[in-house]
């Protein structure tokens, strides 16, 4: 591994020098300009995101606490419900004291 490190650094430097010698300086400056423009846009976006986060925190601070869910009305276990079953299919006597009714939707 020691031998590799000795020749890898000079080789990388020679390669970088070769690549930069082959590149058009105008293209490099165009690329740098585009990178600078993208960095400016990123800073602008980050600033907007920070503003949105601050606004969201302000809204949450001003908003009233979530109202407690209303309690469910108490059911009367002695209430008798009258349900018209009409011509529906049934099993058992028609005058039974307890009738189980099932609603279903077959689509």
Kinemage of the C-alpha trace (Angstrom):
@kinemage 1
@onewidth
@group {chain A} dominant
@subgroup {mainchain}
@vectorlist {calphas} color= white
{ca unk a 1} P 0.000 0.000 0.000
{ca unk a 2} L 2.933 2.327 0.684
{ca unk a 3} L 4.224 1.983 -2.877
{ca unk a 4} L 0.826 2.825 -4.323
{ca unk a 5} L 0.588 6.003 -2.288
{ca unk a 6} L 4.033 7.122 -3.510
{ca unk a 7} L 3.165 7.073 -7.197
{ca unk a 8} L -0.609 7.760 -6.971
{ca unk a 9} L -0.270 11.394 -5.867
{ca unk a 10} L 2.152 12.436 -8.664
{ca unk a 11} L 0.069 10.522 -11.192
{ca unk a 12} L -3.089 12.326 -10.066
{ca unk a 13} L -1.308 15.675 -10.341
{ca unk a 14} L -0.109 14.885 -13.882
{ca unk a 15} L -3.594 13.748 -14.881
{ca unk a 16} L -5.179 16.905 -13.459
{ca unk a 17} L -2.636 19.042 -15.308
{ca unk a 18} L -3.346 17.171 -18.552
{ca unk a 19} L -7.112 17.530 -18.170
{ca unk a 20} L -6.929 21.237 -17.391
{ca unk a 21} L -4.636 21.799 -20.376
{ca unk a 22} L -7.255 20.239 -22.682
{ca unk a 23} L -10.174 22.285 -21.355
{ca unk a 24} L -11.213 25.534 -22.971
{ca unk a 25} L -10.890 28.415 -20.447
{ca unk a 26} L -14.140 29.937 -21.720
{ca unk a 27} L -16.002 26.704 -20.913
{ca unk a 28} L -14.500 26.673 -17.424
{ca unk a 29} L -15.614 30.250 -16.772
{ca unk a 30} L -19.104 29.428 -18.111
{ca unk a 31} L -19.325 26.455 -15.778
{ca unk a 32} L -18.131 28.555 -12.832
{ca unk a 33} L -20.746 31.182 -13.668
{ca unk a 34} L -23.495 28.571 -13.760
{ca unk a 35} L -22.302 27.084 -10.467
{ca unk a 36} L -22.314 30.532 -8.855
{ca unk a 37} L -25.833 31.142 -10.187
{ca unk a 38} L -27.033 27.801 -8.806
{ca unk a 39} L -25.472 28.553 -5.426
{ca unk a 40} L -27.253 31.925 -5.330
{ca unk a 41} L -30.558 30.192 -6.157
{ca unk a 42} L -29.944 27.632 -3.420
{ca unk a 43} L -29.331 30.406 -0.874
{ca unk a 44} L -32.546 32.101 -2.006
{ca unk a 45} L -34.512 28.845 -1.642
{ca unk a 46} L -33.020 28.179 1.798
{ca unk a 47} L -33.973 31.704 2.876
{ca unk a 48} L -37.542 31.147 1.694
{ca unk a 49} L -37.719 27.800 3.487
{ca unk a 50} L -36.503 29.400 6.718
{ca unk a 51} L -39.169 32.094 6.328
{ca unk a 52} L -41.849 29.459 5.789
{ca unk a 53} L -40.699 27.496 8.831
{ca unk a 54} L -40.775 30.665 10.961
{ca unk a 55} L -44.242 31.535 9.663
{ca unk a 56} L -45.478 28.038 10.418
{ca unk a 57} L -44.123 28.263 13.977
{ca unk a 58} L -45.845 31.647 14.427
{ca unk a 59} L -49.155 30.248 13.186
{ca unk a 60} L -48.874 27.237 15.469
{ca unk a 61} L -48.076 29.493 18.433
{ca unk a 62} L -51.105 31.722 17.750
{ca unk a 63} L -53.512 28.867 17.055
{ca unk a 64} L -55.704 27.871 19.954
{ca unk a 65} L -55.107 24.503 21.466
{ca unk a 66} L -56.957 21.743 19.707
{ca unk a 67} L -60.452 21.462 21.098
{ca unk a 68} L -61.149 18.327 23.017
{ca unk a 69} L -63.118 15.793 21.074
{ca unk a 70} L -66.761 15.945 22.134
{ca unk a 71} L -67.773 13.020 24.217
{ca unk a 72} L -69.973 10.445 22.639
{ca unk a 73} L -73.642 10.703 23.603
{ca unk a 74} L -74.690 8.161 26.159
{ca unk a 75} L -76.681 5.302 24.726
{ca unk a 76} L -79.798 4.044 26.393
{ca unk a 77} L -79.520 0.256 26.673
{ca unk a 78} L -83.276 -0.011 27.248
{ca unk a 79} L -84.302 1.813 24.085
{ca unk a 80} L -86.188 -0.274 21.547
{ca unk a 81} L -85.602 0.594 17.915
{ca unk a 82} L -88.387 0.052 15.392
{ca unk a 83} L -86.889 -1.001 12.063
{ca unk a 84} L -89.086 -1.769 9.101
{ca unk a 85} L -87.681 -4.810 7.337
{ca unk a 86} L -90.339 -4.819 4.639
{ca unk a 87} L -90.094 -7.748 2.211
{ca unk a 88} L -86.539 -8.612 3.263
{ca unk a 89} L -85.524 -12.187 3.771
{ca unk a 90} L -85.763 -13.395 7.345
{ca unk a 91} L -85.224 -16.582 9.236
{ca unk a 92} L -87.366 -17.594 12.184
{ca unk a 93} L -90.786 -16.505 13.403
{ca unk a 94} L -92.119 -13.201 12.106
{ca unk a 95} L -93.216 -12.057 15.566
{ca unk a 96} L -89.914 -12.759 17.367
{ca unk a 97} L -89.089 -10.473 20.309
{ca unk a 98} L -85.518 -9.971 19.050
{ca unk a 99} L -84.625 -9.488 15.387
{ca unk a 100} L -81.091 -9.132 14.061
{ca unk a 101} L -80.887 -6.895 11.005
{ca unk a 102} L -77.859 -6.847 8.704
{ca unk a 103} L -77.235 -4.099 6.187
{ca unk a 104} L -74.829 -4.830 3.398
{ca unk a 105} L -73.950 -3.269 0.106
{ca unk a 106} L -72.932 -5.584 -2.719
{ca unk a 107} L -71.371 -3.521 -5.467
